[in-house]
Amino acid sequence: MPSGESNNITQTISNIARAATTRRRHSTSIPPTTLPIPEPPQHTNVTRRNRASVDVYGHLLSEDKRNSQIIEEAKNSLHIEFEGGAHVIVRPNRIVRGQVILKAIERLYATKLVIKFRAEEVATVKVNELTGDGKSSDRVHKVITTFFRTEYRLWGNEAPAYGHAGWDEIEPGNYEFPFALKFPNVNYPPSIEEPKGFHIRYIWTAQLIGAGLESGIKSSEYYTPYRPLLVCAKDRETVYKTTVYTKDKLKPVAKVEARLLKQCYCPDDPFFMHLKIVLLQTDAKMTDVTYRFRKMHEGKMILVSGTAVSDYMRIIAGGRCPVDESGSHYATDIAFTIPTRLVSPSFTTTHTRVHYDLLFNVTCENKGLFKTTHEIEFSVPVMIGNLKHEQMLCVSGLTSIGHYRQNKDLPMFFDHNLEEPPELVTNEGDQEAQPLTSTPREEPPNYFSIPTIPPQLELRRQREETVVYLTSSAKGCDLPEATMFYSLFDENW
C-alpha cells in the first residue's frame, strides 16, 4: 500500500476519533435529565405499540417509525391527564399525579419538555373616571397576583447558567411523561370564579421548548380546584342580638335574638337556631317570616381615587317560618341541613371575601285608622369551614399547616417513581435541623465532577409572589360597573 494512502487512512481515523471525543465532551457539558424518559413511552393511537428509548447522549429515539401515509391530518399537541380525572382536588400536603401526553404528528426538534403549575388571583373592575380634560370615561383596572409559580423538566436538556443546551429529535408518535407534585402543608385561598371579574385559579400547563430557544408547543391551561383545610371553631352556644331600624336608620322598629348551638358549620351539618322577634310598636303584628341562606362574594380594588367594590350574592337555601298567632312577639325554631353544593369555606384575601348569613324578611302589619304593611330585614352571620373541630386529630400534620401570607414553601415536583418527595435542604439558618435523605458517606463526592446536582441535594426553592397592574379603556368590556367609595383606601375587610 502506498505510503500516501496509508497516511490518508491514518488521518481519517484520527479525525473520526477526534470528532467522537468532541461529541462526547459536548454532550457531557449539557446536564442530563435527572428524571429518565418513561420506560417506555408508548403510542396510544395505533394498534401496534411504538416504544421510545434513549441513546447514550440522552436523545429520544423511536424504534418504530410511522409511515407518513397513515399519519392523521392533525397538529402536534400536548395535553395533561390527572390521576382521578375530573375528581382531582388539590389540598395541603396532598400529592397530585398524572402524565403529560405528547402527540407528535411530524418530526419535532426540541430542547426539553416541562410541566408548569401556578396559582393566581385576578381582580378586575370597571369604573367611571375623570380624564385630564375634565371628561368622564369608563376604564378597566386589573390586578394579577401570582401566589407561586413552579415548573419541572420531564425530559430533555437543561441549559447551564454558563451556556446553552442542545436539542434532540423526536419521531412522530404519542409519548407519555408521568409527573408527581406534592403541595406544601400551607393553606391558600380556595378556587373561586365570583364576582364577575374576580377569580382564584390553580393552573397547570405543559410546554415543549423548541430548538434554538423557540417557544415550541404549549398545552391548554388546566384548572384543578383547590380546597384549604379550615377547621370549625369549637362548638359553643351563642346568642346573637341585634336591633332593626327603619330604612333611613333613624328609628328602631324591632329587637331580634337568635340562639345558635354553634357558630361554625361544615357542609352537610344540621343547622338549628331559635329565633325571637319583638316589634317595638305594640299595635303591630307579624304576618309572614321568610329566610334565605346566602353566600356573598365580594371583590374590591384600591384605586387612585378610592376603593372600587363589586359583589355577587347567591341563594343557597331558604324557607318560610310558620306564623300561627300573629302579634308583636314572635318565636320559632329554624332547622335545615347545610347544603354541600355551592358551599365552600369562608375566607378573605386582599381582593376577595366570601362569607355567609341567614337573611330574614319579616312582613309587618300596623293596626290603626288605616291599615299599613311594611317589611323589615335583618341577617344572622354564619361561618363555614370544611373540617369539624373534633376531627382535627384525624388529619396528619393539620396543626402545622401554615398560612400563605407567612409561609414561603413552594409546591414540589419530584420523581414519579417515588412515593414521597425527598426532604430538601432549605437556604435558611436551620439547615442542620433538616433531616437527611441518606446516611452521609465517609468521603463525600466531588460535586464539581457531577454535571448536575441531584434533586436530593438541591436547595429548597421558596415561592416569590408577584403582582402585575394593568389598565385600559372599557370599550367592549361587559363587566358591570363597580361601586366606588371615594377617598376610602382601607385594604382590610
C-alpha positions in Angstrom: 0.0 0.0 0.0 1.5 3.4 -1.0 2.6 5.5 1.9 0.4 8.4 0.8 -2.8 6.3 1.1 -1.7 4.9 4.4 -1.2 8.5 5.7 -4.7 9.4 4.4 -6.3 6.5 6.2 -4.5 7.2 9.4 -5.5 10.9 9.2 -9.2 9.9 8.6 -9.2 7.6 11.6 -7.7 10.3 13.7 -10.4 12.8 12.5 -13.2 10.3 13.4 -11.8 9.7 16.8 -11.4 13.4 17.4 -14.9 14.1 16.3 -16.3 11.4 18.6 -14.3 12.7 21.5 -15.5 16.2 20.8 -19.1 15.0 20.6 -18.9 13.2 23.9 -17.3 16.2 25.5 -20.0 18.5 24.2 -22.7 16.1 25.4 -21.3 15.9 29.0 -21.3 19.7 29.2 -25.1 19.6 29.0 -26.6 18.3 32.3 -28.5 15.2 31.5 -32.1 15.0 32.7 -32.5 13.9 36.3 -35.7 12.2 35.5 -35.2 9.4 32.9 -37.5 9.0 30.0 -40.5 6.9 31.0 -39.7 3.3 30.2 -41.1 3.0 27.7 -43.2 5.9 26.3 -46.0 4.3 24.3 -48.1 5.2 21.3 -51.8 5.2 22.1 -53.3 6.0 18.7 -52.0 2.9 16.8 -52.8 -0.8 17.2 -49.1 -1.7 17.4 -47.1 -0.3 20.3 -44.5 2.2 19.3 -41.8 2.4 22.0 -39.2 5.0 22.6 -35.7 4.7 24.0 -32.8 6.9 25.0 -29.3 6.7 23.5 -26.0 7.3 25.4 -26.4 11.1 24.9 -29.9 11.2 26.4 -31.6 11.7 23.0 -35.1 10.5 22.4 -35.3 7.8 19.7 -38.2 5.9 18.2 -37.8 2.2 17.4 -40.9 2.0 15.2 -41.2 5.0 12.7 -44.7 5.5 11.4 -45.4 5.5 7.8 -46.2 9.0 6.6 -49.2 7.8 4.6 -51.1 6.8 7.8 -50.4 10.0 9.7 -53.7 11.7 10.5 -54.1 15.3 9.4 -53.7 17.0 12.8 -51.3 19.2 14.6 -48.7 18.4 17.1 -50.2 18.8 20.6 -49.7 18.5 24.3 -52.2 17.7 26.9 -52.3 16.8 30.6 -54.1 13.9 32.2 -54.5 13.6 36.0 -55.0 10.5 38.1 -58.5 10.8 39.3 -59.7 12.6 36.2 -62.3 15.3 36.9 -62.4 14.4 40.6 -58.8 15.5 41.4 -58.8 18.2 44.2 -55.6 19.9 45.4 -55.3 20.2 49.2 -52.5 21.0 51.7 -49.9 18.2 51.9 -51.5 16.2 49.1 -49.7 14.5 46.2 -51.1 15.0 42.7 -50.0 12.6 39.9 -50.6 12.4 36.2 -48.9 12.4 32.8 -48.2 14.8 30.0 -49.0 13.3 26.7 -47.2 14.5 23.6 -48.8 13.8 20.3 -46.2 14.3 17.5 -47.7 14.1 14.1 -44.5 15.1 12.4 -40.8 15.0 13.4 -40.0 17.5 16.2 -36.8 19.2 17.3 -37.0 20.1 21.0 -34.7 21.1 23.8 -36.9 20.0 26.8 -40.4 19.2 28.0 -41.6 21.0 31.1 -44.7 21.0 33.2 -45.7 24.2 35.0 -48.0 24.9 37.9 -49.1 28.3 39.2 -51.7 29.9 41.4 -53.1 33.4 40.7 -55.7 35.8 41.9 -57.2 38.2 39.4 -59.2 41.3 40.3 -60.8 43.3 37.6 -63.2 46.3 38.0 -64.8 48.8 35.6 -65.2 52.3 37.0 -66.1 55.7 35.6 -63.2 58.1 36.0 -62.5 61.7 35.1 -59.8 62.3 32.4 -57.3 65.1 32.3 -59.6 67.4 30.3 -62.5 67.0 32.8 -64.5 64.5 30.8 -65.6 61.2 32.2 -64.9 57.8 30.7 -65.1 54.1 31.7 -61.9 52.4 32.4 -60.9 48.8 33.4 -58.3 48.2 36.1 -56.8 44.7 36.5 -54.5 43.3 39.2 -52.9 39.8 38.7 -51.4 38.4 41.8 -49.4 35.2 41.3 -49.0 33.4 44.6 -46.5 30.9 43.3 -45.0 29.6 40.0 -43.1 26.4 39.7 -42.0 24.1 36.8 -40.3 20.7 36.3 -38.3 19.3 33.4 -39.8 15.9 32.4 -37.4 15.3 29.5 -34.6 16.9 27.7 -31.6 19.1 28.4 -31.3 21.9 30.9 -29.2 24.9 30.0 -26.5 25.6 32.5 -26.0 29.2 33.8 -22.8 29.4 31.7 -24.1 28.2 28.3 -26.8 26.8 26.1 -28.4 23.4 25.9 -28.7 21.4 22.7 -31.8 20.0 21.2 -32.9 16.5 20.2 -35.1 14.9 17.5 -38.5 13.3 18.4 -40.0 11.0 15.9 -43.8 11.0 15.2 -45.9 9.2 17.9 -47.6 9.6 21.2 -45.4 9.8 24.3 -46.4 9.7 27.9 -44.4 11.5 30.6 -45.6 10.8 34.2 -45.2 13.5 36.8 -45.8 13.9 40.5 -46.2 17.0 42.7 -46.6 17.5 46.4 -48.5 20.5 47.6 -46.9 22.1 50.7 -48.7 22.0 54.0 -50.0 25.5 53.5 -53.5 26.9 53.3 -54.1 29.1 50.2 -57.4 30.6 49.2 -59.9 28.2 47.6 -60.7 28.3 43.9 -63.5 30.8 43.1 -65.0 32.4 40.0 -67.1 35.1 41.5 -67.9 38.0 41.4 -67.6 38.7 37.7 -64.0 39.9 37.0 -62.6 38.2 40.1 -61.2 34.7 40.3 -58.6 32.5 42.1 -57.3 29.6 39.9 -54.7 26.9 40.2 -53.4 26.4 36.7 -51.3 23.6 35.0 -49.7 23.9 31.6 -47.1 21.8 29.7 -44.6 23.2 27.1 -42.2 21.5 24.7 -39.4 24.0 24.3 -38.3 24.1 20.7 -34.8 24.1 19.1 -32.7 27.2 19.4 -34.8 29.0 22.0 -38.0 28.6 20.0 -41.2 28.6 22.2 -42.3 25.2 20.8 -45.7 23.6 21.6 -47.9 24.7 24.6 -50.8 22.8 26.1 -54.1 24.4 27.1 -54.5 25.6 30.7 -55.9 23.1 33.1 -57.7 24.3 36.3 -57.8 22.0 39.3 -59.9 23.0 42.2 -58.0 23.8 45.4 -59.6 23.4 48.9 -57.8 24.5 52.0 -58.3 22.7 55.3 -60.2 25.1 57.6 -61.3 23.7 61.0 -64.6 24.9 62.5 -64.4 26.7 65.8 -65.1 24.7 68.9 -68.9 24.2 69.4 -70.4 26.5 71.9 -73.9 28.0 72.3 -74.1 31.6 71.0 -76.7 34.3 71.3 -76.7 36.9 68.6 -78.7 40.0 69.3 -79.4 43.0 67.0 -81.8 45.9 66.6 -83.6 46.5 63.4 -84.1 50.1 62.2 -86.1 51.8 59.5 -84.6 52.2 56.1 -83.4 55.7 57.0 -81.6 54.1 60.0 -83.2 56.6 62.4 -86.0 54.8 64.2 -85.7 51.3 65.8 -88.6 49.0 64.9 -87.7 45.6 66.3 -85.4 43.6 68.6 -84.0 40.3 67.5 -82.4 37.5 69.4 -81.0 34.4 67.7 -79.8 31.5 69.7 -77.4 29.1 67.9 -75.9 25.9 69.1 -72.6 26.7 67.4 -71.1 29.5 65.3 -69.3 27.5 62.6 -70.7 24.7 60.3 -69.5 22.2 57.7 -71.4 21.2 54.6 -74.0 18.5 55.4 -74.2 19.7 59.1 -77.6 20.1 60.7 -78.3 23.7 61.4 -80.6 24.8 64.3 -81.5 28.2 65.6 -84.1 29.5 68.0 -85.3 32.9 66.8 -87.2 35.6 68.8 -88.6 38.9 67.3 -90.1 41.7 69.3 -91.8 44.6 67.5 -91.3 47.9 69.3 -94.8 49.1 68.1 -97.3 47.2 70.3 -100.1 47.7 67.7 -98.1 45.9 65.0 -98.2 42.3 64.2 -96.1 39.9 62.0 -97.9 38.2 59.2 -95.0 36.4 57.3 -91.4 35.4 58.1 -89.1 34.0 55.5 -85.4 33.3 55.5 -82.6 32.8 52.9 -79.2 31.2 53.4 -76.9 33.4 51.3 -73.4 33.2 50.0 -71.8 36.6 49.4 -68.9 37.1 47.0 -67.2 40.4 47.3 -64.3 41.8 45.4 -62.5 45.1 45.8 -59.6 47.1 44.4 -57.9 50.2 45.7 -57.5 52.9 43.0 -56.1 56.4 43.0 -59.5 58.0 43.7 -60.8 55.4 46.3 -61.9 51.8 46.6 -63.9 50.0 43.9 -66.2 47.2 45.1 -68.1 44.5 43.1 -70.3 41.9 44.7 -72.4 38.9 43.8 -75.0 37.1 46.0 -76.1 33.5 45.6 -79.1 32.0 47.4 -78.1 28.5 48.7 -81.3 27.6 50.5 -84.4 29.1 52.0 -87.7 28.6 53.7 -90.8 30.1 55.4 -91.4 30.1 59.1 -94.9 29.3 60.3 -96.8 32.3 61.8 -99.9 30.9 63.6 -100.7 33.6 66.1 -99.8 37.0 64.8 -98.7 39.6 67.2 -95.8 41.9 68.2 -93.9 38.9 69.8 -92.8 36.0 67.7 -90.6 32.9 68.4 -89.8 30.0 66.2 -87.2 27.2 65.6 -85.4 27.1 62.3 -83.8 23.8 61.2 -82.3 22.7 58.0 -79.2 20.9 56.6 -76.2 22.9 55.3 -76.1 22.0 51.6 -72.9 20.5 50.1 -73.4 22.0 46.7 -72.1 25.6 46.2 -70.9 25.8 49.8 -67.1 26.4 50.3 -65.2 27.7 53.3 -65.5 31.4 54.4 -62.3 33.3 53.7 -60.7 36.6 52.8 -57.8 37.7 50.6 -56.5 41.1 49.5 -59.1 41.4 46.8 -61.8 38.8 47.6 -64.1 37.9 50.5 -66.6 35.0 50.8 -69.0 34.9 53.7 -72.5 33.6 54.6 -75.5 34.7 56.5 -79.2 34.0 57.1 -81.3 36.9 55.7 -84.7 37.2 57.3 -87.6 39.1 55.7 -90.5 39.9 58.1 -93.8 41.3 56.8 -95.5 43.5 59.4 -99.0 45.0 59.6 -99.8 48.1 61.6 -103.2 48.5 63.1 -104.9 51.9 63.2 -107.2 54.1 61.3 -105.6 53.0 58.1 -104.0 49.5 57.9 -100.5 49.6 56.5 -98.0 46.9 55.6 -94.2 47.2 55.6 -91.2 44.8 55.6 -88.1 44.7 57.7 -84.9 42.8 57.1 -82.1 41.6 59.3 -79.3 39.0 59.0 -77.5 36.5 61.2 -73.9 35.7 60.3 -72.9 32.1 59.7 -69.3 30.8 59.4 -68.5 27.9 57.1 -65.5 25.5 57.4 -64.7 22.1 55.9 -63.5 20.1 58.8 -65.2 19.6 62.2 -63.3 20.6 65.3 -63.5 17.1 66.7 -61.9 15.7 63.5 -58.6 17.6 64.0 -56.6 14.5 65.1 -57.8 12.6 62.0 -55.7 14.7 59.6 -51.9 14.2 59.8 -50.0 17.5 60.1 -53.1 19.6 60.5 -51.9 21.7 63.4 -48.7 22.5 61.5 -50.4 24.0 58.4 -49.1 27.4 57.6 -50.8 30.4 56.1 -49.8 31.5 52.6 -49.1 35.1 53.7 -46.4 33.9 56.1 -45.2 30.7 54.6 -42.9 30.6 51.6 -43.0 26.9 50.8 -43.3 26.1 47.1 -45.2 23.1 45.6 -42.6 20.5 44.7 -42.4 18.3 41.6 -40.5 15.1 42.2 -39.6 11.8 40.6 -42.9 10.0 39.9 -41.3 6.7 40.8 -41.1 7.8 44.5 -43.9 7.6 47.0 -42.9 10.8 48.6 -40.6 13.6 47.6 -37.1 13.6 49.2 -36.5 16.1 52.0 -34.6 19.0 50.6 -32.3 21.4 52.5 -33.5 25.0 52.9 -31.4 28.0 52.5 -32.4 29.3 55.9 -30.3 29.2 59.0 -31.7 25.8 60.3 -30.0 23.6 57.7 -28.5 21.4 60.4 -32.0 20.6 61.7 -33.3 19.4 58.4 -33.4 15.5 58.1 -31.0 14.0 55.5 -32.3 11.6 52.9 -29.5 9.2 53.3 -26.6 8.4 55.6 -23.6 10.6 54.7 -20.6 8.7 53.4 -17.2 9.0 54.9 -15.8 10.7 51.8 -18.4 13.0 50.2 -18.3 13.0 46.4 -16.6 15.7 44.5 -19.6 17.7 43.3 -17.5 19.6 40.7 -17.3 16.3 38.8 -21.1 15.9 38.7 -22.8 17.6 35.7 -25.9 18.4 37.8 -26.6 18.3 41.5 -29.2 15.6 42.3 -32.5 17.0 43.4 -32.0 15.5 46.9 -29.0 17.9 47.4 -30.5 21.0 45.8 -31.6 23.9 48.0 -35.4 24.1 48.5 -36.7 26.9 46.5 -39.1 29.4 48.1 -42.0 31.0 46.4 -42.0 34.5 45.2 -45.3 36.4 44.9 -45.6 38.8 42.0 -48.2 41.5 41.3 -49.0 43.0 37.9 -51.2 46.1 37.4 -53.0 46.7 34.1 -55.4 49.4 32.9 -57.2 50.1 29.6 -60.3 51.7 28.1 -63.5 49.9 29.0 -64.6 49.8 25.3 -66.1 46.4 24.5 -65.9 45.2 28.2 -69.0 43.6 29.5 -68.2 43.9 33.2 -70.8 45.6 35.4 -69.7 49.0 36.8 -68.2 48.7 40.3 -69.4 50.7 43.2 -66.9 53.5 44.0 -66.1 54.7 47.5 -64.2 57.8 47.0 -61.3 58.8 49.4 -61.5 55.3 51.0 -58.2 53.4 51.0 -58.7 50.7 53.6 -57.2 47.4 52.5 -58.8 45.4 55.3 -62.2 43.9 55.1 
